[in-house]
Amino acid sequence: MPQSSWHAWKSAAEHRPRSRPIALLDETFRDGIQSPSVRDPGLEDKRRILESLDRLGVAHVTVGLPAAGPVAREHCRSLARQIVDDRLRIRPCCAARTHIDDIRPIVELSQEVGAPIEVMAFLGSSPIRLYAEDWDLAKLLQLSRSAVEFAVKNGLPCTFVSEDTTRSHPDVLAPLFRNAIDHGATRICLCDTVGHADPDGVRGLLDFVLGVIDSMGLSGQIGVDWHGHNDRGLAVSNTLYALHCGADRAHGTVLGIGERVGNAAIELLLLHLRELGELGPRDVSPLVELLHLTASATGAPLRADHPVLLDARAALDAAAEGEIARTSGPIAPCHSVTDLRSVFAMGEARHAPAADRIVGLPWSC
């Protein structure tokens, strides 16, 4: 069916002028494995997931939080080394609290592998966190200042991550963000830590944060991340809207795994952004293998009605009728039936345990 046969309202929607290209950051190895329902994958599985993310054009990956212990540090080192040795395009990040003892291992890893590693320095900023920790604004400013300064002094790019941003007061956020930027942070990350935000709140927060950056004379020079959780089922839609409202990097995890009910599913972000023309042309057929691999490695269920699997099957059905698979969906706009069958073979043959755990549709019996 020619595209002129339907009207795409999305193309008529206005959005904030974009000064930076959109990028995706995968959090599967850090926030994803905090889910109590999944297991931390072994290093070899992580290597294969990393390779799949790179093939899909995901720009950044948090390889872990090295200060968490010797195993976490070794996994971070090995994955960062893989990126350097295999000349992958994906860039490594590491999470850290706003504490020098958390950032020092990242500095050491960066020196070991001979490449910069972005520091994602996080700090709680909502009233409930300040109450629980007995912090005040002066303490927040001191913690963030020392952490950002230490990372920048050691030649590492630093993103200041405000935990629970969507429940934080503007009188706290504005000085926190200015303080981090003044001391060298090149990005600010806004976190919907407990899935509190709705779309109106997303726009309000983005307008506020971009206004703070504009007031510093740094419009377009400071990146803005969005990190969303799915407690109200809005993680993907809120993340897409945050990008629409001016954020330029979105976080997600494969299969949406993460704390409580999970994070924004990075595979769905990738599909939607590709359909919107925000990521440029790219082959997303490796997504099927990535889902099977991640399900097998983490124990997370892979539903038979997952949008990626349904769309790929629709493309395969079209190709089986003797046509080139040009469906209205996002998977592989031009694949032969042989190509599409191989996509499923990679998932179902190579990752049989995951295939065994696929949750069937209620009407499939």
TORPA-951455 format. One record per atom (N, C-alpha, C, O): residue in one letter; x, y, z. Coordinates in steps of 0.02 Angstrom, whole numbers, plus 50000, padded with zeros to 5 digits. Example, Ala and Ser with C-alpha at 12.3 -4.5 7.8 and 13.67 -1.06 7.14 Angstrom:
# TORPA-951455
A506604971650390;A506154977550390;A506604983550390;A507124983450423;S506424988850354;S506844994750357;S506455000250394;S506705005750402;
//
This chain:
# TORPA-951455
M500434994050000;M500005000050000;M500445006250000;M500885006750043;P500355010849955;P500765016849954;P500635021150015;P500085021350042;Q501165024750038;Q501095028750099;Q500565034150092;Q500275036250142;S500425036450031;S499925041550021;S499215039150038;S498745043050039;S499145032550050;S498495029750065;S498275031150137;S497705029750155;W498715033750178;W498515035550246;W498845042150265;W499325044350234;H498585045150318;H498855051450342;H499225050350407;H498955047250453;A499835052750412;A500235052050473;A500205058550513;A500545063350497;W499785058650565;W499725064650605;W500375066450639;W500505072250654;K500805061350652;K501435062650687;K501865067550647;K502245071350676;S501805067450580;S502215071850540;S501995079150545;S502365083750528;A501385080150569;A501125086950575;A501265090150642;A501165096150651;A501505086150690;A501615088750758;A502235093150761;A502745091550730;E502185098550798;E502755103050806;E503175100650865;E502925097950914;H503825101850860;H504255100250917;H504795105550922;H504915109350875;R505115105750980;R505645110750992;R506205109750941;R506405104150928;P506455115250911;P507015114550863;P507595110750895;P507765112050953;R507885106050858;R508395101650885;R509095104050867;R509245105050808;S509515105050917;S510205107250904;S510695101450908;S511275102150889;R510465095650932;R510895089650938;R510505083650910;R509895083350918;P510855078950879;P510515072950856;P510305068650915;P510625068850968;I509785064750906;I509545060250958;I510005054150963;I510225051450912;A510135052051024;A510535046051036;A510185041751089;A509785044151128;L510355035251089;L510095030551139;L510655028151183;L511215027051160;L510495027251248;L510965024551296;L510645018451328;L510105018851356;D510985012751324;D510715006551352;D510945005651424;D511535006451440;E510465003951468;E510595003151539;E510474995951563;E510394994751623;T510454991251516;T510304984251534;T510784981451586;T510574978051632;F511434982951579;F511944980051623;F511974983451691;F512324981151736;R511614988951700;R511634992551764;R510934992851794;R510784989151842;D510504997051768;D509834997751797;D509414991551782;D509004989551823;G509524988451724;G509124982651705;G509184976851754;G508684973751772;I509794975451775;I509904969551818;I509714970951891;I509794966651934;Q509464977051906;Q509214978351973;Q508524975451984;Q508254975452039;S508224972951930;S507584969551938;S507674963251980;S508144959451969;P507234962152030;P507294956052070;P507084949752032;P507174944252057;S506804950751972;S506544945051934;S507034942651880;S506864938051842;V507624945551876;V508104943451826;V508774942051859;V508884943951916;R509204938651822;R509874937251847;R510384941551809;R510264943551752;D510944942851841;D511484946451809;D511814941751758;D512064936551777;P511814943551694;P512104939051644;P512854937951655;P513194942151685;G513094932251632;G513804930951632;G514164935451583;G513844938551540;L514814935851589;L515204940551549;L515144938951474;L515094943551434;E515154932651456;E515104930951384;E514434933051355;E514394935351298;D513904932151394;D513244934451370;D513234942051363;D512954944751316;K513544945451411;K513574952751406;K513954954951343;K513764959751311;R514484951351327;R514864953051267;R514434952451205;R514474956751160;R514024947351202;R513604946351143;R513044951551140;R512874953951086;I512764953151197;I512254958551199;I512574965151177;I512264968851139;L513174966451201;L513524972551181;L513624972851106;L513514978151075;E513824967351076;E513924967151003;E513274968550966;E513264972050916;S512724965750991;S512074966950959;S511864974250964;S511624977150916;L511974977251022;L511814984351031;L512224988550982;L511964993450954;D512854986750974;D513274990550928;D513024989850856;D513014994750819;R512834983750836;R512584982750768;R511944986750756;R511814988950699;L511554987750808;L510934991550801;L511044999150802;L510565002950793;G511655001250814;G511795008450813;G511635011950878;G511595018150879;V511545008250934;V511455011450999;V512105015151015;V512645012151010;A512065021451033;A512665025651037;A513065024751101;A513685025251099;H512735023251157;H513075022951221;H512815017051262;H512235014951253;V513235014451305;V513025008951349;V513345009951417;V513945011251422;T512945009351470;T513215009351537;T513445002251552;T513034997651558;V514105001351558;V514374994551566;V514324992251638;V514454986351653;G514144996651684;G514044994551753;G514235000051802;G514355005851783;L514264998051866;L514475002551920;L515084999251952;L515004995051997;P515695001051930;P516284997351952;P516414997452026;P516744992952053;A516175002652061;A516295002952133;A515864997952172;A515944997252232;A515414994352137;A514974989552172;A515354983452198;A515104980052242;G515944982052171;G516324976252194;G516794973652140;G516784976152084;P517194968652157;P517704966252109;P517404963052046;P517684963851992;V516844959552053;V516534956551993;V516264961951947;V516374961751887;A515924966851976;A515654972351936;A516214976151902;A516164977951843;R516754977251937;R517324980851908;R517624976851850;R517784979751798;E517704970251858;E517994966251805;E517544966051744;E517784966351687;H516884965651754;H516434965851697;H516474972551661;H516484972851599;C516514977951699;C516574984551668;C517224985051628;C517224987551572;R517764982651657;R518414982851622;R518394978751558;R518634981051506;S518124972751562;S518114968251504;S517684971151447;S517874970751389;L517114973951465;L516674976751413;L516974983051382;L516934984051322;A517284987251424;A517614993151396;A518204991151352;A518314994151300;R518574985951373;R519124983551332;R518874980751266;R519184981751214;Q518314977251267;Q518014974551206;Q517844980251157;Q517984979751097;I517554985551183;I517374991251140;I517994994051106;I517974995651046;V518534994651143;V519154997451115;V519474992551067;V519644994451011;D519564986251088;D519924981451047;D519554979750983;D519864978850930;D518894979250987;D518494977450927;D518284983650887;D517934983050836;R518494989350909;R518334995650875;R517584996550863;R517364998350809;L517214995150917;L516494996050913;L516325003550912;L516705007650939;R515765005150883;R515555012150880;R515235014350946;R515275020250963;I514935009750982;I514595011451045;I515105014051095;I515665011551098;R514905019051136;R515355022151183;R515185019951255;R514595019551272;P515695018551297;P515555016151365;P515425021651415;P515715027051412;C514975020151461;C514835024451519;C514865020051581;C514785013951577;C514995023151638;C514955019651703;C514565023851752;C514635030051753;A514155020651792;A513775024051843;A514185024951906;A514635020951921;A514035030251944;A514385031452007;A513955036052050;A513595040352025;R513995035052115;R513715039952160;R514155046252157;R514725045952133;T513895051752181;T514295057952181;T514795057552239;T514765061352288;H515255052852232;H515755051652283;H516405049852248;H516405045852201;I516955052852268;I517595051752234;I517785044452235;I518085041952187;D517625040752289;D517795033652292;D517425029552240;D517655024152221;D516855032052216;D516495028652162;D516785030452094;D516775026352047;I517035036552087;I517285038852022;I518005036752010;I518195035851952;R518395035952062;R519095034052053;R519165027452014;R519585027151969;P518765022252028;P518835016151987;P518685017251913;P518975013751870;I518255021951896;I518105023451826;I518715026651794;I518895025051737;V519045031151830;V519655034251805;V520185028851792;V520515028951740;E520255024251838;E520755018951831;E520585014451772;E521035012451734;L519945012751763;L519745008551706;L519885012151641;L520135009051593;S519735018551638;S519855022351577;S520595022351559;S520775021651501;Q521025023051609;Q521745022851597;Q521975015951576;Q522435015251535;E521665010751604;E521855003851586;E521695002351513;E522104999351478;V521105004351490;V520895002551422;V521115007751371;V521075006451310;G521335013551394;G521585018651348;G521045022251309;G521155024151252;A520465023351341;A519915026851307;A519495030351361;A519455027951417;P519185035951343;P518755039351392;P518135035251408;P517845031951364;I517925035451470;I517295032351492;I516885037851525;I517105041151571;E516275038651501;E515845043951528;E515615042151598;E515375036651611;V515685046951643;V515465046051713;V514745048351718;V514585054051701;M514315043951742;M513615045551755;M513535046151831;M513385041251866;A513645052251857;A513665053351930;A512965055251955;A512695060451937;F512675050851996;F511975051952017;F511915054152089;F512315052352132;L511385058152101;L511265060952167;L510515062252175;L510205065452132;G510225059652230;G509525060752244;G509375068052258;G509765071452292;S508805070552233;S508655077652241;S507945079052263;S507755084852272;S507535073952272;S506835075152290;S506765076152366;S507215074152404;P506225079252389;P506135080452461;P506165074052502;P506445074152558;I505895068552477;I505905062452517;I506605059752525;I506775057052578;R507035060552473;R507735058352478;R508125062852526;R508535060452565;L508005069352522;L508345073952568;L508155072452640;L508575072752685;Y507525070752651;Y507295069052719;Y507625062552743;Y507865062152800;A507645057552699;A507925051052718;A508665051452733;A508915048152779;E509035055652696;E509755056152704;E509965061752752;E510555062452768;D509475065752774;D509615071652816;D510095076452779;D510575078952809;W509945077652715;W510345082252674;W509975088952667;W509375089352677;D510355094052651;D510065100452631;D510385102452564;D510805098852538;L510175108152537;L510425110252471;L511185111152472;L511525109452424;A511445113952527;A512175114952531;A512545108352524;A513065108052492;K512285103052555;K512605096452550;K512575093852478;K513065091152453;L511995094752445;L511935092552376;L512435096152331;L512755093052288;L512515102652341;L512975106452300;L513695104252312;L514095103852266;Q513855102852375;Q514545100652391;Q514695093852360;Q515225092852331;L514225089052366;L514325082352338;L514405082552262;L514855079452234;S513945086152230;S513975086352157;S514585090052132;S514885088052082;R514775095352166;R515355099252144;R515995094952148;R516375094752100;S516105091652204;S516725087752211;S516745081852162;S517275080252135;A516175078752150;A516155073052104;A516295075152032;A516715072151998;V515955080352009;V516045082651941;V516755085151930;V517065083651879;E517005089051978;E517685091751972;E518195086051967;E518665086451927;F518115080852007;F518595075252006;F518585071751939;F519115070151912;A517985070451912;A517945067151847;A518265071351792;A518655068851752;V518095077751791;V518345082151738;V519095083151744;V519455083451694;K519345083751806;K520065084651817;K520455078751790;K521035079451769;N520145072951790;N520475066951765;N520315065451691;N520435059951667;G520045070451658;G519955070051586;G519365066051562;G519345063951504;L518865064851606;L518285060851586;L517675065251576;L517565069951614;P517275063751524;P516635067351517;P516175065351574;P516175059651597;C515775070151597;C515355068851656;C514645071151643;C514525076851622;T514175066751657;T513455068351657;T513225068651730;T513325063851768;F512905074151749;F512615074551816;F511915071751813;F511485074351777;V511785066551853;V511155062951853;V510765064851915;V510975063251971;S510205068151906;S509765069951962;S509255064351972;S508805063451931;E509335060652026;E508855055352041;E508185058352063;E508155063352098;D507645055052041;D506965057052062;D506825064352042;D506505068052079;T507075066251983;T507005073151960;T506275075251955;T506095080851971;T505845070551934;T505145072251920;T504755073651984;T504185075951980;R505055072452043;R504725074152106;R505135079352145;R505025080352205;S505615082452111;S506065087252144;S505825094452133;S505495095952083;H505985098752180;H505745105652177;H506205109852133;H506815108952134;P505925114352093;P506345118552050;P506855122752088;P507385124252061;D506705124552150;D507175128552189;D507795124452208;D508315127252226;V507745117852204;V508325113452215;V508655111852149;V509275112052144;L508265110452098;L508555108352034;L508955113852000;L509495112551974;A508705119952000;A509055125251964;A509765126351990;A510225126451949;P509865127252055;P510555128152078;P510975121852070;P511585122252058;L510665115952076;L511045109652066;L511315109251995;L511895107551985;F510885110551946;F511095110051877;F511605115351859;F512095113951824;R511505121551883;R511995126751869;R512675124951900;R513195126051870;N512645122351960;N513265120451996;N513635115051957;N514245115551948;A513285109951935;A513605104451898;A513915107051833;A514475105251816;I513545111051796;I513785113751732;I514385118351744;I514865118051706;D514345122551795;D514895127151810;D515545123451824;D516085126051812;H515495117351850;H516095113551868;H516275108251817;H516715104151829;G515955108451759;G516205104351703;G515745099051676;G515925095751627;A515155098051705;A514695093051677;A514465095351608;A514285101151598;T514475090751560;T514275092451492;T513575089951475;T513305091451422;R513285086151522;R512605083751512;R512235083651579;R512545083051632;I511585084351575;I511145083751633;I510655078051619;I510355077851565;C510565073551667;C510095068051658;C509505068851704;C509585069651765;L508905068751676;L508285069451713;L507995062451722;L507895058751674;C507845060651784;C507625053951799;C506905053851826;C506735057451873;D506495049851794;D505825048351820;D505895041851859;D505655036651837;T506215042251917;T506465036351953;T505915031551973;T506025025451974;V505325034051991;V504785029652012;V504195030051964;V503625028351983;G504315032051902;G503775032251853;G503225037051872;G502635035651859;H503395042651902;H502895047351927;H502605051851873;H502035054051878;A502995053251820;A502815058451773;A502255056451725;A502165050551710;D501865061451703;D501425060751647;D501675065451592;D502135069251605;P501385065251531;P501655069451478;P501675076851494;P502145080351475;D501155079451528;D501175086551547;D501775088051592;D502115093151584;G501915083551638;G502485084451682;G503145084051645;G503615087651661;V503175079651595;V503785079151554;V503925085751520;V504485088351522;R503405088651488;R503505095051453;R503695100551503;R504145104451490;G503355100851560;G503505105951609;G504225105651633;G504565110751638;L504465099551647;L505145098651671;L505655100451616;L506145103851630;L505535098051555;L506005099551501;L506035107051487;L506575109851477;D505455110351486;D505455117551476;D505855121151530;D506225125851516;F505775118951592;F506135121951648;F506895120951641;F507275125751647;V507095114751629;V507815113251626;V508155116651567;V508695119451575;L507835116551510;L508125120051452;L508145127551464;L508585130951439;G507665130051502;G507675137151520;G508265138851564;G508575144051556;V508425134351612;V509015135351654;V509645135651611;V510075139951621;I509705130851565;I510295130651521;I510325136951477;I510865139951469;D509755138951450;D509735144951409;D509955151151449;D510305155451424;S509735151451512;S509905157251554;S510645157751568;S510895163151587;M511015152251559;M511735152251570;M512115153951505;M512725153951504;G511735155351452;G512045156751388;G512335150651355;G512805151151314;L512075144651371;L512355138351346;L511855134451304;L511905128251300;S511375137751275;S510875134251234;S511215130051180;S511635132551142;G511025123651178;G511305119151128;G511985116351145;G512255112151108;Q512285118551201;Q512965116351218;Q512965111051274;Q513465107651284;I512415110351309;I512355105451364;I511835100251343;I511265102051328;G512025094051344;G511565088751326;G511075087251382;G511225088451441;V510485084651364;V509975082951414;V509735075751401;V509505074151347;D509795071551452;D509575064551450;D508895063951483;D508705067951526;W508535058651462;W507915056751497;W507975049351515;W508125045151473;H507835047851579;H507875041051605;H507205039451637;H507055042151691;G506805035251606;G506125034051629;G505985027051653;G506225022151625;H505585026551706;H505355020051731;H504615019251715;H504265023951697;N504375013051721;N503735011151693;N503195009851744;N502725006051730;D503235012851803;D502765011351857;D502045012751838;D501585009451863;R501925017651795;R501245019151772;R501135017251699;R500645019351668;G501585013351672;G501505011051604;G501665016251551;G501465015451493;L502015021651570;L502125027151524;L502865028051505;L503045033151475;A503285023151520;A504005024151510;A504185025751438;A504545030451425;V503925021751391;V504105022851321;V503795029251295;V504145033251263;S503155030351308;S502825036451283;S503125042751314;S503215047751279;N503265042551379;N503585048451410;N504275049751382;N504465055451372;T504645044451369;T505315045351341;T505295048351272;T505675052951256;L504845045851230;L504775048751163;L504565056051168;L504795060251129;Y504125057651216;Y503895064551222;Y504455068951249;Y504505074751230;A504865066251293;A505435070151318;A505905072051261;A506155077651258;L506015067451214;L506415069051156;L506075074251112;L506395078751085;H505415073751107;H505025078551069;H505085085551100;H505065090551065;C505155085751167;C505175092151203;C505875094951212;C505955100251242;G506385091651186;G507045094551188;G507605090451217;G508185092351210;A507455084751249;A507995080251270;A508325077451208;A508005076951155;D508955075451213;D509295072851153;D509605065951163;D509885063151116;R509555063251224;R509785056351234;R509285052751279;R509095055351331;A509085046751258;A508585042951294;A508895036451321;A509275033151286;H508715034851383;H508955028651414;H508425023251408;H507825024651405;G508655017051405;G508195011451405;G508565004951419;G509175004851422;T508184999651427;T508474992951437;T508134988051389;T507554989051369;V508494982851371;V508204977751328;V507644974251365;V507724972251423;L507074973451332;L506464970451361;L506174974651417;L505714972551452;G506434980751427;G506174985051479;G506304982651549;G505954984851596;I506794978151559;I506914975551626;I507204981051671;I507514985751647;G507074980451736;G507324985351783;G506954985051849;G506554980551860;E507104989851892;E506794989851959;E506034989851954;E505744992751909;R505724986552002;R504994986052007;R504704983651940;R504834977851921;V504324987751904;V504024985451841;V504464986951780;V504274985251724;G505044990051791;G505524990651737;G505614997651709;G505345002551735;N506014997951656;N506205004151623;N505885004651554;N505515000151533;A506025010051519;A505815010651449;A506175005251409;A506785004251417;A505815001651367;A506114996351325;A506494999451268;A506205002951226;I507144998351266;I507555001751216;I507394999351146;I507465003151098;E507174993051139;E507004990751072;E506404994451043;E506364995650983;L505924996251087;L505345000051063;L505525007351049;L505275010351002;L505965010151090;L506205016851075;L506545017051007;L506445021650967;L506955011950994;L507325011750931;L506845011250872;L506925014750822;L506335006950878;L505865006150823;L505465012550811;L505395014750753;H505215015650865;H504815021750856;H505235027350827;H505015030850781;L505835028350852;L506265033750828;L506475032650756;L506555037350718;R506565026350738;R506725024950668;R506135026650623;R506215029450569;E505535024850645;E504935026450607;E504835034050600;E504585036450549;L505025037750652;L504955045050651;L505505048450611;L505495054550601;G505995044550587;G506535047350548;G507055050850589;G507455054750563;E507075049450655;E507535052950699;E508225049650703;E508705052750726;L508275043450682;L508905039750688;L509245038450622;L509785035450620;G508945040550567;G509235039150502;G509115031950483;G508875027950524;P509285030050422;P509175023150399;P509625018350436;P510225019450443;R509345012950460;R509745007850493;R509365001250492;R508745001150492;D509734995850492;D509434989150493;D509284987150564;D509734986650606;V508644986150579;V508454984250647;V508284976850653;V508024974650705;S508414972950600;S508264965850604;S508644962250660;S508394957150684;P509244964450681;P509584961050738;P509194961450803;P509384958250852;L508654965450806;L508274965950868;L507994959250890;L507964957850950;V507784955150843;V507494948650862;V508004944450900;V507844941550952;E508614944150874;E509134940350908;E509294943450976;E509404939851025;L509314950150979;L509464953451042;L508944951751096;L509134950651153;L508314951451078;L507794949851127;L507874942751152;L507834941451212;H507984938051106;H508084931051127;H508704930351171;H508694926951222;L509244933551151;L509874933051189;L509784935851259;L510004932751307;T509464941651264;T509384944851330;T508914940751374;T509024940051434;A508384938051344;A507924933851383;A508284927651410;A508184925751467;S508694924551367;S509064918651388;S509574920251442;S509654916451490;A509914925951435;A510454927751482;A510194930151549;A510534929251600;T509604933151551;T509354936151613;T508784932251645;T508624933251704;G508474927851607;G507884924351632;G507244928451626;G506714926351650;A507284934151593;A506684938251583;A506224934951531;A506474932251482;P505564935151541;P505114932151492;P505084936151428;P505134942351429;L505024932751373;L504934935951307;L504244933851281;L504144928151263;R503784938651279;R503104937151260;R503044935951185;R503384939151145;A502604931351167;A502494929951096;A502184935951060;A502244936550999;D501844940351097;D501534946151066;D501964952451073;D501704957951068;H502614951551086;H503054957351088;H503024960851020;H503064957550968;P502974967551018;P502904971050954;P503454969450903;P503314969050843;V504064968450926;V504604966750879;V504474960050846;V504564959350785;L504264955050885;L504144948450857;L503534948450811;L503554945350758;L503004951950831;L502404952150789;L502554955550723;L502314953250671;D502934960950724;D503074964550662;D503524960550616;D503424960450556;A504014957150646;A504454952950605;A504064947150573;A504194945350516;R503584944350611;R503184938850583;R502744941450526;R502644937950476;A502484947550533;A502074950350480;A502494951250417;A502264949950361;A503114953550426;A503564954350368;A503714947650337;A503754947150276;L503804942450378;L503954935850353;L503354933050314;L503434929950262;D502754934150340;D502154931850305;D502094935150236;D501924931850187;A502234941650234;A502204945150170;A502714942550121;A502574941650062;A503314941250147;A503844938650104;A503684931550080;A503854929750023;A503354927650123;A503204920850104;A502704920450046;A502654915350012;E502344925850035;E501864926049980;E502194928149914;E501864929649865;G502864928249915;G503224929749854;G503384937049845;G503604939049791;E503284941249897;E503424948249892;E504044949949933;E504244946149977;I504344955549918;I504854958349963;I504474961250022;I503964964550014;A504734960050082;A504384962050142;A504424969650151;A504914972250176;R503894973050130;R503844980250140;R503184981550179;R502684983650150;T503214980350243;T502604981150283;T502564988250309;T503024992350301;S502004989750342;S501924996350372;S502314996850437;S502365002250465;G502574991250462;G502924991250525;G503654992750517;G503904993650461;P504014993050574;P504694995550574;P505234990450560;P505804992450546;I505094984050563;I505634979150555;I505834978750481;I505414977950437;A506474979350469;A506784977750405;A506364979550345;A506004975350319;P506404985750321;P505964987950267;P506084984450200;P505674985050155;C506624980850193;C506754977450130;C507164971150141;C507774971250134;H506834965850160;H507164959450172;H506824953950133;H506214953950125;S507224949450108;S506934943650073;S506674938750125;S506834939250184;V506264934050102;V506004928950148;V506564924950179;V506514923050237;T507104923650142;T507664919950169;T507994923850225;T508174921050277;D508084930450214;D508384934650265;D507964934450329;D508234933850384;L507304935050321;L506864935350379;L506854928750417;L506834928650478;R506854923250380;R506874916750413;R507514915950454;R507514913050508;S508064918650428;S508694918150464;S508664922150528;S508994920350577;V508284927650529;V508214931650589;V507914927450645;V508154927550701;F507374923850628;F507064919550679;F507504913750698;F507514911650756;A507874911050650;A508314905350664;A508834907250716;A508994903250760;M509094913350712;M509604915550760;M509324915550830;M509664913650878;G508704917750837;G508404917950904;G508194911150929;G508344909250985;E507844907450887;E507534901250909;E508034895550914;E507954891150957;A508544895450871;A509034889950873;A509594891450923;A509784887150962;R509854897550920;R510434899150962;R510234900451034;R510654899751078;H509624902351046;H509414904151114;H508784900151132;H508274902951151;A508834893551125;A508264889151137;A507954890051206;A507344889951212;P508354890951260;P508044891951326;P507564897851327;P507044897551358;A507754903251292;A507304909051291;A506674907351252;A506124909351272;A506754903751197;A506164901851157;A505684897651198;A505074898151190;D505954893351242;D505534889151284;D505124893351333;D504594891251355;R505374899351351;R505034903451400;R504584908651369;R504284912551406;I504514908751303;I504074913651272;I503364912651299;I503104907051299;V503064917851320;V502394917551348;V501894917951292;V501874922851255;G501494912651283;G501024912451227;G500434917051236;G500264919051292;L500114918651181;L499514922651184;L498934918551212;L498934912451203;P498454921551246;P497914917751278;P497484914151227;P497174909051244;W497454916551164;W497044913251114;W497444908451070;W497174905551023;S498094907651085;S498504903551041;S498374896151048;S498574892251005;C498044894151103;C497904887051113;C497244885151082;C497034879351085;
//
